[in-house]
């Protein structure tokens, strides 16, 4: 039994005539009669009384017609839903986004996508890049917008979006504020407002310090950019922030100083799991990010 047989049966029941039903279905009358006969054989019961002037449904035919209409309606609904998904009239994307830099670098992309496809539900999860990588690898997230792209790329497809150097922000009363540029070694003696350990920037900064044979004097760890800026304003330490974020800080007490040779760059990218099926909504989001 297949959908074609059910569609043929429903039309014959509607027309109460093989010839009229065959014309509507655009098939030959003998072919239609053969299909209905096979259906009756498969079911083990006649579905029509074949009278001289017209067909009438048997009791079994009446019951079968009720079920057939439900099946065909369910299939039509399913097809419509699938078409809506393909046409991006409905769907969902689960995106991991790092809280410190997400809004600054990714808000325009997400806004443009929502404007183009308002019916797609975007669910954002704010966590550090390390947790985002884990979420994508485990299938908990469709896409990860991350800082500092993973070195091991076996499990991910990757698009590089932005490369932005970290700069040092200090209070205007800090002696370093007089410098136009500094070396990375200058942060060795400074109390450092650091990223939390689940952020990949944390590891990058520690690694850069290690290359210069020192470990930073971390006085606080945070996941919030505004809090880091407030700590610097309160003269409780210095912090490393991407240059694009620093350019948006409107605070006369905060001075941003670039490094002569940036030891750490914020590398922003998009990752998704390799060899995993991507919905039409996800694929369109990826495509928009490449422009």
Secondary structure as UniProt FT lines:
FT   HELIX           3..15
FT   HELIX           18..25
FT   HELIX           29..43
FT   STRAND          48..50
FT   STRAND          55..57
FT   HELIX           59..86
FT   TURN            87..88
FT   STRAND          91..97
FT   TURN            99..101
FT   HELIX           102..116
FT   TURN            118..119
FT   STRAND          120..126
FT   HELIX           129..137
FT   TURN            138..139
FT   STRAND          143..147
FT   TURN            154..155
FT   STRAND          156..171
FT   TURN            172..173
FT   HELIX           175..178
FT   STRAND          181..182
FT   HELIX           184..187
FT   TURN            188..189
FT   STRAND          191..195
FT   TURN            197..198
FT   HELIX           200..211
FT   TURN            212..213
FT   STRAND          217..222
FT   HELIX           225..233
FT   TURN            234..235
FT   STRAND          238..242
FT   HELIX           243..246
FT   TURN            247..248
FT   TURN            252..253
FT   STRAND          254..259
FT   STRAND          265..273
FT   TURN            274..275
FT   HELIX           280..289
//
